[in-house]
Amino acid sequence: QKEVEQNSGPLSVPEGAIASLNCTYSDRGSQSFFWYRQYSGKSPELIMSIYSNGDKEDGRFTAQLNKASQYVSLLIRDSQPSDSATYLCAVTEDMRFGAGTRLTVKP
Amino acid sequence: DAGVTQSPTHLIKTRGQQVTLRCSPKSGHDTVSWYQQALGQGPQFIFQYYEEEERQRGNFPDRFSGHQFPNYSSELNVNALLLGDSALYLCASSPRDNEQFFGPGTRLTVL
């Protein structure tokens, strides 16, 4: 069974800190990875995509991919209270999402 | 440019009834995927449509069926509703094999 695993949290960080969110996947053949943010009662919103090993930066967000270890992570620098949401990791080939990690940024 | 739209926003049905949910993709997108999201869970893939054909299907029973129209819009049909079908139903569109963008969802409650 192909799986996408995330720590459910909640993960709590103070405002201005770095939040680190992790995701592991079971299918070694996976090539496309995505991070979505979902506010309570809303639909998922695409934050970043990553396809190659290494880091990809977009503003305060950095996605990291390590295919050998089968994990993908998302770092949020200078965390803001508005970043408080559930973060979903997705592997597109299988259309699989993790259960999400709930992040709370405390002022 | 309108994003992905879904209708209706909310829906209440009783067990055994049938429901149809609708989705219009983002302009320029030809692929539509449907997901079911239960409270506190990640989205579960139902199926994907491309060129009016079901291209890929998740682990959902045949009670869940769909259709894609020539203008790329799509419908999700669920027959013989069960209490466990209560969830947020999400439609996502994409250019083929690319990033998916979600609509606002339809909240289905089965009583």
Interface residues (C-beta under 8 A of the other chain):
Chain A: V4 Q6 S32 F34 Y36 K42 S43 P44 E45 L46 S49 L88 T92 D94 M95 R96 F97 G98 A99 G100
Chain B: S33 Y35 G40 Q41 G42 P43 Q44 F45 Q48 Q56 G58 L88 L90 D97 E99 Q100 F101 F102 G103 P104 G105
